Amino acid sequence: MSSTADVAQNLASSSRRDQPPLTTIEAAVLASSGTILGATATHAPTNTTDTTAATASAAASHDASGRQPPTAAAGAAELTSTKMSLYGALKRFPDFPIPGINFIDILPLFQDPNIHRTLLRALELQVLQFGADVAGAGNAALAKPDVIVGLDARGFLFGPSLALQLNSSFVPVRKRGKMPGPCVEAAYEKEYGTDYFQMQEGAVKPGQKVLVVDDIIATGGSAAAAGSLVKQLGGDLIGYLFILEIPFLKGRDKLDGVPTVTLLETDD
């Protein structure tokens, strides 16, 4: 094997294109640094398998925000605390949209950045708790959604942000004629007739675990239609998540027994 001095001597006697010959000192510096005529010397490869495994292990122990997932007890306590903050931000409007209806407005939850962040954290914790309830405390990750499906239009208010929190993809469900390209379609009944939801083909891949989200469940028709679209595309519909529910309308009855969670419970 050539010594540094030998390499330096050879370099000194060589010429770089369009440049004067290297001096012996310049060549010695280049040779000792592992650089020969602009090419950097290679080093022994590191064990990328070990590095990748360590990185994956570290990533698995943190959520998408870089936090360590809470224990079941800590998560439940934090969820209770965040819910209390959210209840105080809701606004009620009596006799809207018709006399006898006490309308609960969720829009104030998005007007204050701190409350907005609290809402997203509460939804994230609710999904984690949902996973533990469905799959068991030790297998909660098995019920973590691959896809969050948000309903037109208020499901768009928090669905994409929640998907980011969970490191999931987001897929919108829209009214007929609002999205380009081939779509699957499902009908649902409203007070004044039939309406239609659509989802783009390929938006959900076969076998992906899907959680459908919306601001409120009333009669359940639109949520059931969204679930139908997920199934048409071969997705695994693991549950529904709503911020509020109108219990007396019995919307859950239309969801075919699929696990359904409401973040905030009210008596209105």
Buried (B, 14 or more C-beta within 10 A) or exposed (E): EEEEEEBBBBBBEEEEEEEEEBEBEEBBBBBEEEEBEEEEEEEEEEEEEEEEEEEEEEEEEEBEEEEEBBEBEEBBEBBEEBBEBBEEBBEEEEEEEEEEEEEBEBEBBEEEEEBBEBBBBBBBBBBBBBBBBBBEEEEBEEBBBBBBBBBBEBBBBBBBBBBBBBEBBBBBBBEEEEBEEEBBEBEBBEEEEEBBBBBBEEBBEEEBBBBBBBBBBBBBBBBBBBBBBBBBBEBBBBBBBBBBBBEEEEBBEBBEEBBBBBBBEBEE
